[in-house]
Amino acid sequence: MLNLNGITVRLGGRTILNGATAALPPGSRVGLIGRNGAGKSTMVRVIAGQLEPDEGSADMPRGARIGYIAQEAPHGTATPFETVLAADVERATLMHASETETDPEKLGDIYERLIAIDAYAAPMRAAQILIGLGFDEEMQARPLDSFSGGWKMRVALAALLFSKPDLLLLDEPSNHLDLEAVMWLEDFLKGYPATIVVVSHERDFLNNVVDHILHLQDGKVTLYAGGYDSFERQRAERMAQLAAAKANQDAQRAKLQDYVARNSARASTAKQAQSRAKMLAKMQPIAEMANDPTLSFAFPDPSELRPPLITLDMASVGYDEVPILKRLNLRLDPDDRIALLGRNGNGKTTLARLLAAQLAPMDGGMSATSKMKVGYFTQYQVEELDADDTPLEHMTRIMKGATPSAVRAQLGRFGFSGDKATTRVGKLSGGERARLALALITRDAPHLLILDEPTNHLDVDAREALVQALNDYSGAVVLVSHDRHMLELTADRLVLVDGGTAREFDGSIDDYIAFVLKGEAKPAAKAKKDRKAEAAARDREATLRKEIRQLEEETARLTRERNAIDRAMFDPASAEARFATLSMGELSRRRAEAQARVEAAEAKWLEASEALEAA
């Protein structure tokens, strides 16, 4: 399906890709991985046709459609729903032509093609994709310019998925998604019928979605079968084989060098020594699979404080006197590891800001230990770093009165030693900037770390290093992340932020996934439960699920009825007997009625789906 043939790209005098070659199987789902700065996005741009390589090519079958999200998010007065529908250019063109074409023969061809591409089911499919990515009915109808950049990128992703290209290119698609949307995207991609190339640093996402790993290192690519865990095993075996081969070669080289040194001066052995010297000169060194530079995360341990650190008692919090979260009851102890779950917009960041004392409670009680220090990480801190300053200048400025050695020591905990400490921030990678922000917020050994999406700019190895550092840290952690692997390895308490409040989720991350995707479990508060309310909720959900199944069956039946009328109108020879004798006027009237019934069923399905999601 996709062949990479000796692709070489040079940018700014530096070789990014160097003869990269691979053949991707048709219909494969490929995870493109590599360290930050290895050239993954460059490779994706070459495949998408947005960047011409200096040498080589990326070849696909003629006429294959490539789908790739542009860097600029969509904007304007169009709604997300309209934007997604317009992404299928052929459908949009045919729908317009069906309203303006007067030639009966051409109109018949148009309707035949609309039927072939299932054009009339497109609104339901567009709505399903948008719902999966977090857009409720009200949000689907708002103009794009009313959304933030992150939500606009979700619209761009929805439009790309809706257009169903033959090759789907995704460059870190989860960066703008919450955990719930990431899980939906995983489920969607598992059933995608064409080839996928996805750049991702999330281990679970790669394990759940891809069937091949394309590893990019030193400008070249190597294709491995299986998910990320399989790649790691195969790569470890390859590293061991190369290490053994290099050890054997080094031993042979040492013997040859010793022979040449001892026998070059003797007339009787000079020729043999010369021959061995030639062997040495021709011996190609076996390259070591050098480990990537060590990424350092080491959070300073705080002083001891007596529990609890923070207690919330029926607290409310919000903005401009409008509460976002109410009835908050939460106790946070010095050794707690809490993950905040819930869709974006439900209030996770608001709760994090309350715990960080950036917001005061509007009502209820909140008590916190007076000596507690908090380190609060957000993406805004990464974006607000001064590009013209160095890590050393940033740290010196924020650690007023500290000795130069103390400043250097804090930077060294996060890998900024030597020249890295004096490199301009503008020249650092996204992952290095995130590490610098973490170094800055932990300068005074906080008792509580609040991390809001700390992994967005980190590659797989850096994420593993961060997980290890968090597990070694002796303070409390509150974590907001869509990286399921990180949540599983660091959090021992789950708090669901939903429905205008926050409560304990009594289960594991796997239980939560089942709850979100399949409704197999429910978030259970550890407080006293209202069993009658729970039973009523279960009955309500069961009724809604049954209604949705019936509406799906009804929509499919009505769609078949409408398609049969279409065939009778534009291909009378293949018409069903019940329509064969009807006039064109009667067929047109019946088609309009059938279309209206389809649209009504779709509207009821959407309403029921939203009600189920709310329940």
N, C-alpha and C positions, 0 to 999 in steps of 0.2 A: 504493500500500500504506500509506504513512504520509505524512500532510500536516501540516505545521507552519503554523498559521494565526495570524499576528500575536502570537506569544507574548511577553508582557512579565512579568518577575518582578522585584520589588523586595525586597531583604533588608537589614535594618538601615539603612534610609534611603538605600540605594544601588541604582541600577538595574543589575541583572545582565544581563537579557535585555530588549531593547527592540524589540518588534514583529518578532521573528524569524520569517521565513516561508520555507518551502521545500516542494517536493513530491518525495518520494523514490520512484523507480521501483519497481514490484513486483519482489521477488526480488533487489534490489540489495544489494551489500555496501559499506557507507558508512563511511568513516573520518571521525570527528568530531575536528577538530583546532583548536588555538588556543593562545595563550600561557597560561602558568600564571595562574590567577585570572580567565580570560576568561569562565568560566561553563559549561564543558563538562559537569561533573558535575551542575550545576543543570539543564541541558537534558535529560540522561539521566533524572534523577528526574522531570521533568515528563512525558517520554514514557512512563516506567514507571507513571505515575499515583500516585507517592509525594509529589508536590508540586503543589499547585493554583496555576496561574499567576494573576497579578493580571488579566491580559487575555489573550484568545486561547485556543487549544486545540491539542492534538495528537490528530489523528483517524485511526482505523484501521477496517477493515471490522468489522462486528458479529461478535462471537464469536471474534475473533482472539486467540490466546494470546501473552502477552508474557513473556519470560524475562529476569530481571535478578537479579544476585547482591546479596543484602542485605549491609549493612555488617558485621553480626555473623556470625562464622564458626560453622559447625555444631559442636555439642559433645554429649557424653553417652557412653553405653556402646555405642551402635550402632557397627557397623564401617563403613568407607568403602564397601564393597560393598553393605551393607544400605541405607546412606544414599542411594547413587546409584539403586538399584532403586526405592526409595520415592519418588524424585523424579517418576516417571511416575505421577501420582495416579490416572489412569483405570485403568492396568494394575493397580496395587496394589489398587484397589477391586474390580475385576473378579475378580482372583485370589482375594481373600477371599470374594467372593460365590460363586465356583465351588465353594468348599469347604463352604459353609453352605446354599446354596439347595437346596430339595427339589422345587420345582415344575419338572417336566420341560420345560414350554414356556419358562419363564423361563431355565432352565439352558441350553436350546438357544440362546437369544438371547445369553446370556453367552459361551458358547463361540464362537459366530459372530463376536462382536465381538473376542474374544481372538485369533482367527485373523486378523481383518482388520487388527489393529494389530501383528501379528507378535509377540505377547506372549511366546511361548516362546523366541524368539531373544534376548530382552532380557538374560538373564544373560551371554551371550557378549559382547553389545555393551557392557554395563556394564564387564566385565573389560577389554575392549580400550581403552576410554576411560581407565580407571584406569592401565593399563600405560603408555599413551601419556604420561600426566602423571607417571610416575615411581613408581607403586605396584606393587611386586612382590606375589606371592601372600601372603607373610607379612604385609606391610603392609596388604593389603586386609582381612585378618581381625582386625586389632588394633582396640581401641576408639578412638573419636575423641579422647577425652581424653588419650590417650597421645601425641598429635601436637602439634607446635608450631603457632603461629598461622598461619604460612605454609603448612604442609601442610594445615591445616584449610581454608584458602581454596582450595587445590587441589581438595579434596573438593567444596567448594561449586561450583567451576567444572565439575568432572566431572558433578555432579548436574544442573547447568543444561544442559550439552551433551546429556546423556542424555534430558532431558525433551522435546527437539526442539520448542521454541516456534515460533510463526509469525513472531515478531519477537524476535531474539536481541540483547540489549543487553549489551555488555561494556565496562566502565570500567577501562582499563589492565590487561588480564588477564595481561600478562606480568610484572607486578611481583613475583609470588611464584614465578616459574618460572625454571628454568635454561635454558641455550641449547638443550639437547636437547628439553626439553618445549615450548619456544617453536616449534621447527621442527615438532614433531608437531602443535601447535595450528594452525599455518599450513596444514599439509597437510589437517587436518580441516575447517577453515573454507572452504577452496577448494571443497570438495564439498558444503557445507551447502546444503540445497535451499530455504531460506526467506530472508527479509530479515535483514540483520545491520547493526547500528550499533555501531561499536567506537571507543572513545577510546584513542588510542595516540600515543606520541611517537617510535616507532621507525620510521625511514624504510624499512628493508627489509621489516618486517612489513607496513606499509601498501602498499608496492609489490607485495608478493606476494599479499596477501589482498583488498584492496578494489578496486572498479571505479568508485567515486565518492569525492570528498572534500567534506565539508561544513565550510567554514571559518568559525569563529566569531570575530568581532572587533567591538569597540565595541557589543556587545549584539545584533548582527545576524548573519545567516548567508548565505553564498553557496555554491551547489552547483557543483562542477566535475566533469567527466567524467574518468575515469582514476585512476591511482594518485598517489602523492605527488610523484614526479618530474614527471609531467604537470601537476599542480597548480602546482608551482613555475614551470614554463615559462609557463603561462597567466597566472599572477599577475604575473610579471615583465612580460609583454606589456601587461597591463591597467595596471600601474603606469606604464609608459612612455607609454601613451595618455593617462592622466590627467595625467601631468606635462606633456605637450605641450599638452593642452587648457588646463591652468592657466596655462602660460606665455603662450598666446595671450590668455587672458582678462586676465591681469595687464597685458599690453601695451595691450589695449583700455581697461582701467580707467585706466591712466596717461594715455592720450590724452584721455579724457573729463575726467579731473581737471584736466589742463593747460588744456583748452578752457574749462572752467568758471572756473578761476582767472583766465584772461586776459580773459574776455569778460563776466563778470557785471556789471561796473561800467559797461559801455557800453550806452547806451539802445538802440542799433541791434541789438545782439546779445544783449540781456538775456534775451529770450524763448528763443532757441536755447540759451543757457547754462542756463536754468531747465529746459528740456526734457532736456538732457543730465544735469543733476543728478538728475532723476527716474529716468533710465535707470540712473545709478549706484546710486541707493537700491534699485532693484528687481533689480539684478544679483545673482543667487545665486552665492556663491563656490563654486568647484569644490574639494571637499575633497581635500587631498593624502592619498595613502595613506602616512601617516606610518610610518616604520620604528619597530619596537618599541624600547624603551629598550635601549641596548647592554648586553649581559651580558659582564662582564669576567672572564676567567681569564688570569692571567699568573704562571706558576710561576717563582720566582727560580732562576737558574742556580747550581748548586753549584760548589765549588772542584774542581780536577782531582785525581783519584786514579788510581794505577796499577792496571791489571787484574791479577787478577780481584777483583771486590768480594766475592763469596761462592763457596765451593766446597763441594759436598756429595759425600762419598765413602762409598758404601754406608751411608748414614745411615738411621736409623729414628726415627719421632716418633709420639707419641700422648698419651694421657691416663691417669692413674692406673696407670702401668706397663703399660698395654695399648697396643701399637703400632697405629696406624691405617695408616701408610705405612711400607714397608720398601724396602731396596735403592735408596735415592735417590742418583742420580749426576747432579749438575747444576752447571754453571759459569755464573755471572752476571757479565758485564762492564759497565763504566760506561755503554756506549751501547746496551745490550740493551733490546729491547721485546718482552716475553714475555706471551702470553695463556695462562692456565690453562683448559683445557677439561675437561669431564666433568660427569656428573650431580651434582646436589646430594646431599650425603651421602657422596660418594666420597673427600673429603679435600682439596678445593681450599683451603678456609679454613685447615685444619690446616697445609698446606704454606706458605701465606701467613704464618701466625703463626710458623712456624719461620724463614722468611727475615727476618721482622721482629724476631727474637730474643725473641719473647714465649713461645716454647716452646724448650726445649733438646733436642738429639738424645738419644735413649735409647741408641743404639748407633751405631757407625760414626763417621765424621769429618765435622766442619763447621768451616771456617775462614772468617773474615771480616776485612776490613780494619778496623783499630782506629779509624781516623778517620772511618769511614763513618757518616753520619746517615741515618735512615730516616723517611719520612713514610708512615703507615699509615692509610688511610681505610676505615671501615666504616659501615654504617647505624646502628650503635649510637651512634656519635659524634653523628650528627644528632639522634637521639632524646634524647640526654642533655644537650643544650644547655639552659642555664637560661633558661626563658621570660621571666623577669622582668629579666634583664640585657640590655644592648645589645651589639652587635658590638664597640664600642669598649671596653666593660668586660671582655668576654671576652678580647680581644686584649691589653689592658693587663695583665690578671692573668697571662696565660701568657707574655708577653714581659717578665719581670721585669728591671728595670734598663735597659730600652730607652727612648730618648727618645720624647716624644709624637709627634714628626715621623716616627720610624721605625715606630711603631705605626700611625699614619695611612697611611703609605706601603704597608705590608703589606695593610691593609684595602682601600686603593684599587686594588691589583692585582686584587682580586676584586669590584670594583664597589661597595664600601661607602664612599662619600664623602659629604660633606655630611650631610643629614638621615638618610640610610640608616645611617650609622655610629652614630647615637644613637637608632635605632628599637628598641623592645623586641623581642626574639627571638620572643615569642609572637605578634607581629603580622606576622612575615615569612612568606612563602610557603614551601612545601616546597623549591622550587628554591633560594631565597635561603638557607635554612638549610644546604643541601648546600654551597653556595658558601662559607658562613662556616666550615663544618667543614674544607673544603679549605684555606681561608686559615690556619686554626689549625695544621693539621698540616705546613704548608710554611713556617712562620714563620722557620725557621733554615736555609733552602735545602738540603733533604735531597739526598743523592746517589742515593737510591733511593726511588721512589714505588711503594707497593703500594696499589692501588685495588680494593676489593671492592664491586662493583655501584655505581659512582658515579653512574649515570644515572637511578636509580629515580624521583627527584623532578624531573628536568629535562625541559623541553619540547624540541621539535626544534631550535629556534634555539640554546638553551643547550648542547645536546649538540654541535652543530657548533662552537660556541665552545670547548668543552672539548677536542674533537679537535684543533683548531688549536693550542691551548695546549700539549697533550701533544707535538705534532709540533715545536713551537718549543723545548720544554724539552730541555736538554742532558744530563740525568741518565738513569739507568736506570728502566724502568717494568715492573712486573708487574701485569697487569690480569685481573680476574675480572669478566665481564660477559655478559649475554644479548643485548646490543645488537650485532648482527652488523656493522652499518655501522661502529661504532666499532672493533671488532676488526680489520676489514679495512683500515681507514685508519691504525691505530696500531701493530699488532703485526707483527713480522717473524720471530718464533719462536713456534711452538705447542707446548705441553706438555700431553699428555693424562694426567689423573689418574684412574686406573681400575685395578681389580684389586689394590688395596692397594699400588700404587706409582705413580710418575710417569715418563713417558718422552717423548722428542721425537716429535711427530707430523710425519712427513715429507710435507707437502703443504700445500695452502691451506685457507682456510675453506670454499670450495666443495667441496673434496675431503672435508672433515670432514662437511659436510652430507650428501653422497652416502653416506658411510660410515654415518652414523647412520640416515638414512631408508631407504636402499635396499641397503646392504651392498655398494656398488660399489667401495669401496676399503677398505684396512685400515690402521690406524695402524702405521707402520713405525719401529722403533727404529733409530737411526743406528749403533748398535753391531752387532757381528757377529750375523747372523741364523741361527736354527736352521731350515734349509730343510725338514727332515723334519717338524718340529713344525708349520711353516706349512702344509705339504701336508696333514697330518693334520687340522689345523683347518679347511682349506678343504673337505675331504671331509666332515667332521662337519657343517659348515654346510649343504652341499649336500644331505646326507641329511635334515637337519631341515627344510629348505625344502620338499623333496619330500613329507615326511611331513605337513607343515602343509597343503599344497595338497590332498593326498589326504583329510585329515580334514575340510577345508572342504567338499569335494565330498560326502563321506560324510554330514556333518551336514545339508547341503542336501537330499540324497536322503531321509534318515530323517525330516526335517521335512516333506517333501512326503508321505511315507507316513503320518505321524501326522495331517496335515491331511486327507488323504483319508478316514481312519477317522472323524475328527470330522464330516465332511460326511455320511458314511453314518449316523452316530449321530443327527444333529440335522436332517438334510434328506435323508431316504431317496430322494426323487424324483431328486436329483442324484448319487446314489451311483454309484461305479464298479461295473461288473458283478461284479468279484471279491468285493465286499463286500455286494452287494445282498441276498443270501440268508442272510447270517449273522445270528444272534440278537443281541439287545442285550448279553447277557452275554458272548458271544464277542467282540463288537466292543470291549467295555470291557476285556476281558483283553488283546486285541491292542494297544489304545491304550496301556495301562500298559506293555507290553513296548516299544512304539515310543518312548514317552517316556523310559524307562530307557536305551534305546540312544542317544537324542539327548543325554541328560545325560552319558553315558559318553564319547561322541565329543567333546562340548564340553570335558570335563575333560582329555582327552588333547590336544586342541588347545591349551588353556591351558598345559599342561605343556611341550609342544613349543615354544610361542612363548617361554616363559620361558627354556628351554634355549638357543634361538637367540639371544635377547638376551644371555644370559650368555656365549655363545661369541663 
